[in-house]
Amino acid sequence: MLVLRALVFLAVSAVLAPATPATAQRERQISAPANDSQPYSRRFFVQLRAVFGRFRDSDLQRVFDSAQPIQCSELINEPGEWRTVAFFNEKRELGDWYRTNFEEVKNDLSVFVFKGMCRGDHGSVQLTTKFPVGESVEAYNEGRIHLDDVEVNVNAAVRASYGLQNKAYSFDLPFLFLVGRQENQDIYSLQPPRMVGRDRYATDVTDHWDCKSVAAENVTYQFLICRTTTRPLVRNYRYENAPAAFGASAYFILSDGKEAASSVKLNFGDGNDNQAVTDDSVAVHEPPRSTSWETPDSDEKLLNVLREEFRIRLNPQTWTGRIGAAQVLSGRQISSLDRAQPAAGADYCVWLPATASAAQALLSNDSSVVYSISAHDPDGQSGTAITFEALMPSGSRVGSLQCTFPRLSSAANVDYSRWTSIVGNNLVLEIRP
């Protein structure tokens, strides 16, 4: 079961004071993508991983300063829902992470909803934020309730306005909850710890956000980089000019999961200050869906890859004369079942054909062959395994490939390079780009 994340910040000292909370309610979940033309496709997570890797060891303030403005029409692009897909705290031990698949996005109930009429390229808009209730999330993680039953706190709408000086959309979220203390500093969260009626907002702090557009070579999806700072308030809810404590600022990457309307090539600005920014696009366009196939990146998790459309191709040189009988693959080698001797503790895969004649469909790379996938974690009787079941469209079995990883604690930890270290060039796994 996937554990939901809270959004936590470190801030300067403040006291808890009463305020009226918004009403908690249940929210409809987003649907799974059908193909790469839908939001949050596999290609989205490939690009997100590249953005995260580029930012992880960068000067985030410099990255933010060099980011580009986002237009109003892009911000409220229907349905205008942006979700957290990556996070960095300037005090890194407090966390940095990114989403790796659609299930993680779907199970994060925090959402930023931008609405309004665009008056020019950078008109002001309304922002409604929604965050799950911690007590309800805990009940879900313990299996006591379903995801649809998690309570979501819907905050009052705030105004998001464009600033000419910083070229960012800015807004304040005065919806923080005091959730603990660390090293004589208070920890605040936008996620209410308990059900409505038992918590109150902290009234002498606010969470200030400035958001810009992330753009780089080969990045076609909409990403926002948002710098957030927990600020103390004085009378009349004005900012206090005292400097923020280190760690009070964090950087979020938000996305609506959609591809941008144009193709733009920009540098990140954390190298040579004199590097030029260039625009490679002349006409606005949407990239066509590729009809080709490609192999996954070596560090992609195998189970994430297998959520999307894929196929397995056999090397005729090694499989001719073998496909109709049980075979063992280990250490990039293939051998018959009766002669196989994998090293102790080594990963291996076993091919078990339904019948010799049915298995010929794989050898001929018959495009009508489909697959079902199952994963198994250790249970005291058997170890970690991922099984590919090859089927004809009629449902008749072609055969199965069971891959076993004796030293791994979970099938979710198997990356593509580990699988290829077993099968070598005897099998090729291909996916839609």
C-alpha positions in Angstrom: 0.0 0.0 0.0 1.4 3.4 -0.9 1.9 5.8 2.0 0.7 9.3 1.4 3.0 12.2 2.1 2.5 15.3 4.2 3.9 18.7 3.2 6.1 19.9 6.1 8.1 23.0 6.5 10.6 24.2 9.1 9.8 27.8 10.3 10.6 30.4 12.9 9.1 30.2 16.3 5.4 31.0 16.5 2.4 30.2 18.9 -0.8 28.5 18.2 -3.8 30.8 17.9 -7.5 30.1 17.1 -8.9 30.4 13.6 -11.8 29.0 11.7 -10.9 25.9 9.7 -12.4 25.1 6.3 -14.7 22.1 5.9 -13.2 18.7 5.2 -14.8 16.7 2.4 -14.1 13.7 0.1 -12.7 14.4 -3.4 -13.0 12.5 -6.6 -9.8 10.8 -7.7 -8.0 11.3 -11.0 -8.2 8.5 -13.5 -5.4 6.4 -14.8 -3.9 7.5 -18.2 -4.9 5.4 -21.2 -1.8 6.1 -23.3 1.0 8.6 -23.8 -1.4 11.3 -25.0 -3.0 11.4 -21.6 -1.7 13.3 -18.5 0.9 11.6 -16.4 2.1 9.2 -19.1 5.3 7.2 -18.8 7.1 9.9 -20.8 6.0 12.4 -18.1 7.9 10.5 -15.4 11.0 10.1 -17.6 11.1 13.9 -18.0 10.4 14.5 -14.3 13.3 12.3 -13.3 15.6 14.3 -15.6 14.3 17.6 -14.1 14.7 16.3 -10.6 18.2 15.0 -11.2 19.2 18.3 -12.7 17.9 20.3 -9.7 18.9 17.9 -6.9 22.5 19.1 -6.5 21.9 22.6 -8.0 21.7 26.0 -6.3 17.9 26.1 -6.1 17.7 29.9 -5.6 19.8 30.3 -8.8 17.6 27.8 -10.6 14.5 29.6 -9.5 15.8 33.0 -10.5 16.6 31.8 -14.1 13.2 30.1 -14.5 10.7 31.7 -17.0 7.3 33.3 -16.4 4.2 31.1 -17.0 1.3 32.6 -18.9 -2.2 32.8 -17.3 -3.7 30.6 -19.9 -1.3 27.8 -19.1 -1.8 28.1 -15.4 -5.6 27.7 -15.6 -5.4 25.1 -18.4 -8.6 23.0 -17.8 -9.2 21.6 -15.3 -6.4 23.8 -13.8 -5.4 21.2 -11.3 -1.7 21.1 -10.4 -0.2 18.4 -8.1 3.1 18.1 -6.3 5.5 15.9 -8.2 8.8 16.7 -6.5 10.0 18.5 -3.4 13.3 20.0 -2.1 13.9 21.7 1.2 16.9 24.0 1.3 17.8 22.1 4.5 18.2 18.8 2.5 17.9 16.5 5.5 14.3 17.5 5.8 13.6 15.9 2.4 13.9 15.8 -1.3 11.9 13.3 -3.4 10.0 13.0 -6.7 7.1 10.9 -8.0 8.1 7.8 -10.0 4.7 6.6 -11.3 1.0 7.5 -11.8 -0.1 5.6 -8.7 2.0 7.9 -6.5 0.4 10.9 -8.1 -3.1 9.5 -7.7 -2.5 8.7 -4.1 -1.4 12.2 -3.2 -4.6 14.0 -2.5 -3.0 17.5 -2.3 -4.1 19.7 -5.2 -3.7 23.3 -6.3 -6.6 24.5 -8.5 -6.2 27.7 -10.5 -9.4 29.3 -11.9 -10.4 32.6 -13.4 -10.6 34.7 -16.6 -7.2 35.7 -18.0 -7.0 39.4 -18.5 -3.8 39.5 -20.5 -0.9 37.1 -20.4 -0.3 37.5 -16.7 -3.7 38.3 -15.2 -4.6 37.5 -11.6 -6.4 34.2 -10.9 -8.0 32.5 -8.0 -6.3 29.5 -6.3 -8.1 26.9 -4.2 -5.9 24.4 -2.3 -6.9 21.0 -0.9 -5.0 18.9 1.5 -5.8 15.5 3.1 -6.4 15.3 6.9 -3.5 13.5 8.6 -5.6 11.4 10.9 -7.6 10.2 7.9 -4.5 9.5 5.9 -3.2 7.4 8.8 -6.4 5.4 8.8 -6.0 4.7 5.1 -2.3 3.7 5.4 -3.4 1.2 8.2 -6.0 -0.3 5.9 -9.0 0.9 8.0 -10.6 3.0 5.3 -10.5 3.1 1.5 -8.7 5.9 -0.4 -12.1 7.4 -1.5 -12.9 7.8 2.2 -9.9 9.9 3.1 -11.1 13.4 4.3 -9.8 16.3 2.3 -9.6 19.9 3.8 -10.6 22.5 1.2 -9.2 25.9 2.0 -10.8 29.2 1.0 -9.7 30.6 -2.3 -6.7 33.1 -2.4 -5.6 35.5 -5.1 -2.5 34.5 -7.2 -1.0 37.6 -8.8 1.9 38.2 -11.2 4.8 40.3 -10.0 6.8 42.4 -12.5 9.8 42.4 -10.3 10.3 38.6 -9.8 8.3 37.6 -12.9 6.5 35.0 -10.8 2.9 34.2 -9.8 2.8 34.8 -6.0 0.2 33.9 -3.3 0.0 33.3 0.4 -1.5 30.3 2.1 -2.4 31.3 5.7 -3.5 27.7 6.3 -0.6 26.3 8.3 -0.9 23.9 11.3 1.7 23.7 14.1 2.6 20.0 14.1 5.8 19.8 16.2 9.2 21.3 17.2 12.7 20.5 16.2 15.9 22.2 17.4 13.9 25.0 19.1 12.0 25.7 15.9 8.4 25.1 15.1 7.3 22.7 12.3 4.3 23.6 10.3 2.2 21.7 7.8 -0.4 22.5 5.2 -2.0 19.1 6.1 -4.3 19.3 9.1 -3.3 16.7 11.6 -6.8 15.8 12.7 -10.4 16.0 11.6 -12.0 19.4 11.2 -13.3 20.8 14.5 -10.3 19.7 16.5 -7.5 21.8 14.8 -7.1 25.5 14.2 -4.9 27.4 11.8 -1.8 29.2 13.2 -2.6 32.9 12.7 0.8 34.5 13.1 2.5 32.7 10.2 1.7 32.3 6.5 3.2 30.2 3.7 4.3 32.5 0.8 4.7 31.0 -2.7 6.4 32.3 -5.8 5.9 30.1 -8.9 7.7 30.1 -12.3 7.8 27.8 -15.3 10.4 25.0 -15.6 11.6 24.6 -19.2 14.6 22.9 -20.6 15.8 20.9 -23.7 13.6 17.9 -24.3 11.1 18.9 -21.6 7.6 19.1 -23.1 5.4 18.8 -20.0 4.2 21.7 -17.9 6.2 22.0 -14.7 6.2 24.8 -12.1 9.0 25.5 -9.7 7.6 27.2 -6.6 9.7 28.7 -3.9 7.9 28.7 -0.6 8.8 30.4 2.6 7.0 30.2 6.0 6.9 33.8 7.2 6.0 35.3 10.6 3.1 37.9 10.6 2.6 40.9 12.8 -0.5 43.0 13.3 -2.7 43.5 10.2 -1.2 40.4 8.7 1.9 42.2 7.4 5.2 40.4 6.9 7.8 40.8 9.6 11.1 41.9 8.0 13.2 39.5 10.1 15.3 37.0 8.0 13.8 33.6 7.7 15.5 30.7 9.5 17.5 28.4 7.3 15.2 25.6 6.2 12.1 27.8 6.3 12.2 27.9 2.5 11.4 24.9 0.3 11.0 24.3 -3.4 8.1 22.4 -4.9 7.8 21.1 -8.5 4.1 21.2 -9.5 2.6 19.8 -12.7 -0.8 19.4 -14.3 0.6 16.4 -16.2 -0.1 17.9 -19.6 2.3 18.6 -22.4 3.2 22.2 -23.1 1.7 23.9 -26.1 5.1 24.7 -27.6 8.6 23.3 -27.7 11.1 25.6 -25.9 14.8 25.1 -25.4 16.2 26.9 -22.3 19.3 26.6 -20.1 18.9 26.2 -16.3 21.1 29.2 -15.6 23.3 27.5 -12.9 26.4 27.3 -15.1 27.6 30.2 -17.2 25.7 33.4 -16.5 26.2 34.5 -20.1 24.6 31.5 -21.7 21.9 32.5 -24.1 18.2 31.4 -24.0 17.0 30.2 -27.3 13.5 29.3 -28.6 13.6 26.4 -31.1 9.9 26.6 -32.0 8.3 28.7 -34.6 4.7 27.5 -34.7 2.8 26.2 -31.7 2.4 22.5 -31.9 1.7 19.3 -30.0 4.3 16.5 -30.4 2.8 13.6 -32.3 2.7 10.2 -30.5 5.5 8.1 -31.7 4.8 4.8 -33.3 8.3 3.5 -32.7 9.6 1.4 -29.8 12.5 2.0 -27.4 14.2 0.2 -24.5 13.7 1.7 -21.0 16.4 3.6 -19.2 18.7 1.4 -17.1 17.6 2.9 -13.8 13.8 2.7 -14.4 12.0 0.4 -12.1 10.7 -2.6 -14.0 7.2 -2.6 -12.5 6.8 1.1 -13.4 7.8 0.3 -17.0 5.4 -2.6 -17.2 2.4 -0.4 -16.4 2.6 1.0 -19.9 2.5 -0.7 -23.4 5.4 -3.0 -23.9 6.6 -6.0 -25.9 9.3 -8.7 -25.6 11.4 -9.7 -28.6 13.5 -12.8 -28.8 16.9 -13.2 -30.4 16.3 -15.9 -33.1 20.0 -16.9 -33.0 19.7 -18.2 -29.4 16.1 -19.3 -29.2 15.7 -21.3 -32.4 15.5 -24.9 -31.4 15.0 -23.9 -27.7 11.7 -22.0 -27.5 9.6 -25.2 -27.3 11.4 -26.4 -24.1 12.0 -25.0 -20.6 15.1 -22.7 -20.5 17.0 -20.9 -17.7 18.5 -17.5 -18.2 21.2 -16.2 -15.7 24.2 -14.0 -16.1 23.2 -13.2 -19.7 23.4 -16.8 -20.6 20.7 -19.3 -21.6 20.7 -23.1 -21.0 18.3 -25.9 -20.8 16.5 -26.6 -17.6 18.4 -29.9 -16.9 21.8 -28.3 -17.5 21.3 -25.0 -15.8 23.5 -24.2 -12.7 22.9 -20.6 -11.6 25.3 -19.4 -8.9 24.0 -19.5 -5.3 21.9 -16.4 -4.6 22.1 -15.3 -8.3 19.1 -13.8 -10.1 17.6 -16.0 -12.8 14.6 -16.4 -15.1 12.9 -19.6 -16.2 11.0 -19.9 -19.5 8.2 -22.4 -19.4 6.3 -22.9 -22.8 2.7 -24.0 -22.8 3.3 -26.1 -25.9 6.1 -26.2 -28.4 3.8 -25.1 -31.2 2.3 -22.2 -29.2 5.7 -20.9 -28.3 6.6 -20.4 -31.9 4.4 -17.2 -31.9 7.1 -15.6 -29.7 10.0 -16.7 -31.8 8.3 -15.1 -34.9 7.7 -11.9 -32.8 4.0 -12.2 -33.4 2.6 -8.7 -32.6 -0.7 -10.3 -31.5 0.9 -11.8 -28.3 -0.2 -10.0 -25.1 1.1 -10.2 -21.6 -0.1 -10.3 -18.0 2.2 -9.4 -15.2 2.3 -10.5 -11.6 4.8 -9.6 -8.8 5.5 -11.5 -5.7 7.4 -10.3 -2.5 9.0 -12.8 0.0 6.4 -14.5 2.2 8.6 -17.1 4.0 7.9 -19.8 1.4 9.1 -18.2 -1.8 11.3 -15.2 -2.7 10.9 -12.0 -4.8 9.7 -12.7 -8.3 8.2 -11.0 -11.4 6.3 -13.3 -13.8 5.4 -12.5 -17.4 2.5 -14.6 -18.8 2.4 -14.6 -22.6 -1.1 -15.0 -24.1 -2.8 -15.1 -27.5 -5.7 -12.7 -28.0 -8.0 -15.7 -27.5 -6.7 -16.1 -24.0 -4.7 -19.3 -24.7 -1.3 -19.5 -23.1 1.9 -19.2 -25.0 4.2 -19.6 -22.0 5.5 -17.8 -18.9 8.8 -16.2 -18.0 9.4 -16.2 -14.2 12.2 -14.1 -13.0 13.5 -14.6 -9.4 15.6 -12.2 -7.3 16.6 -14.1 -4.2 18.5 -11.3 -2.5 15.8 -8.5 -3.0 13.2 -7.7 -0.4 10.6 -6.4 -2.9 9.8 -6.6 -6.6 9.4 -2.9 -6.6 13.2 -2.5 -6.3 14.0 -4.3 -9.5 15.3 -1.9 -12.1 15.7 -2.5 -15.8 19.5 -2.9 -15.7 19.1 -5.7 -13.2 16.7 -7.6 -15.5 19.0 -7.2 -18.5 21.9 -8.5 -16.4 20.0 -11.8 -16.3 18.7 -12.1 -19.8 21.4 -10.3 -21.8 20.7 -9.9 -25.5 18.6 -13.1 -25.5 15.5 -11.1 -24.7 14.7 -7.4 -25.5 12.0 -5.5 -23.6 10.7 -2.6 -25.6 8.2 0.2 -24.7 6.4 3.0 -26.4 8.4 6.3 -26.1 
